[in-house]
Amino acid sequence: MTPLLNRGETLLTRLWKASAPMTAAGLLMVALLVASLIGLAIDPRLVTGAPVWLKPAKFAVSTAIYMLTLASIFTLLPEWLRVRRFVGWLTAVVLVLEVGIIDLQAWRGTTSHFNVGTVLDGALFTIMGLAIVIQTLTSIAVAVALWRQHFDDRALAWALRLGMIITIVGASTGGLMTRPTSAQLEQARATGRLVIAGAHTVGAPDGGPGLPGTGWSLGHGDLRIPHFLGLHAMQIVPLVALAARRRRWAESVRVRLVLVAAMSHVSLFAILLTQALRGQSLTQPDEATLFALTAWAILSAVIAWRIAAHQAPVPSHAIVLS
């Protein structure tokens, strides 16, 4: 147990040196997750058909993973001190503000996103939206730094660069959710008041039956699905590079596998985004979506197998870690 604790302490020290604000904010999200789980256990209230503290719990997990991952990426950018300071502070402030507003609205027993029913609700939603746009745009600086940074491990370099780009694209799809639906606009014309502006669900109001734990719609399209997949490319694609490195494959093989993983990730993201925009549930794909998913799975598996097949591992001393 002691070696495990020592490794954890060493990792935390590295993350803190790379970005103290994001590391501290990531740990704060862990504490907020615990508070949200307690809320789920003792607070029976529902908002749009889901437990009121489910959304705060999900955002606490997601933002903790995002900030701690970004801090770990910063450990590989030692020469980019100004970028790390600027992006680190801004990201920490924005995401703490975002989760804080979500928690506040949950405590009030109402929704945080798309809620413009009162002056306060509208102001909070506007602040959240503007802050996230700014944070997403500043993350481009990290992508630029990754492309200009030299890495001894080319496979990991490609994984970090492509993963960050896909994450930025995935984050940008959040804007698709903020457009008022035709039903909302029609109701606003009839009542002279816009109460809800935007939705996760395509083809129905938010709040219908959802997948346990996520709330993703079981009956209609849900833009949170491709949004989630896109956001987590910065973890998924580098994990492929690290897994291939553990197998001690030649660098050229690892680079090709990373490129395939990135292309596969983008392809699945595009399929799920198209499915959601068509108002189609993840659990009820039509023939076109099934064909696309089958083709994606077969092509990804076959190409990856062809690259990895019959590759002898290189000696461990020949792999230069970045």
Disulfide bonds with the S-S distance in Angstrom:
none
